[in-house]
């Protein structure tokens, strides 16, 4: 029977917390407006989805910027060349 009493206590605490939360959120009009448990789950799901999207966008940006940086580093550095035709240097006789 002690297990049954424990279940009753847990359920009564859950009911009390829900009533307190609704009283805090809605004040005197809490009888007309009730906050369902599903609302919290939907909000949490939306937030998790937003964080996942932001994480994917951040990873994509990081990979793109690293690829551009690697392209810059791998391009050969042009050497100095003359703009006109090369004339032979005068040789000493």
C-alpha positions in Angstrom: 0.0 0.0 0.0 2.9 2.4 0.5 3.6 2.4 -3.3 0.0 3.6 -3.8 0.4 6.4 -1.2 3.6 7.5 -2.9 1.9 7.7 -6.3 -0.9 9.8 -4.7 1.6 12.2 -3.3 3.4 12.6 -6.6 0.2 13.2 -8.4 -1.0 15.8 -5.9 2.3 17.6 -6.1 2.0 17.7 -9.9 -1.5 19.1 -9.7 -0.4 21.7 -7.2 2.5 22.8 -9.4 0.2 23.0 -12.4 -2.3 25.2 -10.5 0.4 27.4 -9.2 1.9 27.8 -12.7 -1.4 28.7 -14.2 -2.2 31.1 -11.4 1.2 32.8 -11.9 0.7 33.0 -15.7 -3.0 33.9 -15.9 -3.8 35.6 -12.6 -7.5 36.0 -11.8 -8.5 34.7 -15.2 -6.9 31.3 -14.7 -10.3 29.5 -14.7 -10.9 30.7 -18.3 -7.4 30.2 -19.6 -5.6 27.0 -18.9 -2.1 26.1 -20.0 -2.0 22.6 -21.4 1.0 20.4 -21.0 1.3 20.2 -24.8 2.1 23.9 -25.1 5.4 23.4 -23.3 6.3 20.5 -25.5 5.5 22.4 -28.6 7.6 25.4 -27.4 10.5 23.1 -26.5 10.3 21.4 -29.9 10.4 24.7 -31.7 13.4 25.9 -29.7 15.3 22.6 -30.3 14.6 23.0 -34.0 15.8 26.6 -34.0 19.0 25.6 -32.3 19.6 22.7 -34.7 19.1 25.0 -37.7 21.4 27.6 -36.3 24.0 24.9 -35.6 23.8 23.6 -39.2 24.1 27.2 -40.6 27.1 27.8 -38.4 28.8 24.6 -39.5 28.1 25.4 -43.1 29.5 28.9 -42.8 32.6 27.6 -41.0 33.3 25.0 -43.7 32.8 27.5 -46.5 35.1 30.0 -45.0 37.8 27.3 -44.3 37.5 26.1 -47.9 38.0 29.7 -49.2 41.0 30.1 -46.9 42.6 26.9 -48.1 42.1 28.0 -51.7 43.9 31.2 -51.0 46.8 29.4 -49.4 47.2 26.8 -52.2 47.3 29.3 -55.1 50.9 29.8 -56.3 52.3 33.2 -55.6 53.0 35.0 -59.0 56.7 35.8 -59.5 57.8 39.2 -60.6 58.1 39.4 -64.4 59.0 42.2 -66.7 56.3 43.8 -68.8 58.3 44.0 -72.0 60.5 41.7 -74.1 63.6 40.7 -72.4 66.7 42.1 -74.0 70.0 40.4 -73.6 72.3 42.0 -71.2 75.4 43.7 -72.6 78.3 41.4 -72.2 81.7 42.6 -71.3 84.3 42.2 -74.0 
